[in-house]
């Protein structure tokens, strides 16, 4: 660690760990686990089961926290060579690798414990859910398509949310999971565009680094078109009402806006597209889905 970095005030370990895993970004995946769980409750008996919803939240946050911590640990040397990520906590020394592993393992135990409290199937499948979380950070070392691994990891959220309530497999949840996985994989294609030069110098593999930024942006557009189509399929499969269809219109409009402000030769508003628009998509669709279920008879 440089003398300049050492001179910076170091946050407490907990605060540094929460910054390391960007805990606030749970907003991207958590709403879709809620949509799946609440839809399953509506179909099961029409009542919200608050205890199980709390356990779903703990599972999602625990697994995501583990995944982000492991990602940062495995990628710390790559992060050190990239100007955009050179100030991350494991690079500057604000958090040690030992403490990052401690936080990651605690999050993993919390995830497995919550899964065990849900039902036997959730506990049995929980270790499988961990696999892509560990494989993803290595993906950029052996494939030009690491976003596909990320998409698989994110697709498990809605599926897990449904399983948590019913203890049974649901193809409706798979449709929603695929929509979420392709959506997140698509906007990660856009996000990776800002690291093209660094990735090529470091030998990091990605679609933008291998095929160029225009190809990545076009691929992201295809992903988000497929996402919209899958959302429509999910709405049809679950006999959705007017509010969810309104939510899908809002999401489609957000996708159009996102791809209007991010162009292959103009990434100046990339962060707005990544953080603001995608965060809005998750929250907006969840609110509309919740209103739809309540109007259709879901009891609080």
Secondary structure, 3 states (H helix, E strand, C coil): CCHHHHHCCCCCHHHHHHHHCCHHHHHHHHHHHHHHHHHHHHHHCCECCHHHHHHHHHHHHHHHHHHHHHHHHHCHHHHHHCCCCCCCHHHHCCCCHHHHHHHHHHHHHHHHHHHHHHCHHHHHHHHHHHHHHHHHHHHCCCCCCHHHHHHHHHHHHHHHHHHHHHCCCCHHHHHHHHHHHHHHHHHHHHHHHHHHHHHHHHCCCCHHHHHCHHHHHHHHHHHHHHHHHHHHHHHHHCCCCHHHHHHHHHHHHHHHHHHHHCECCECCCHHHHHHHHHHHHHHHHHHHHHHHHHHCCCEC
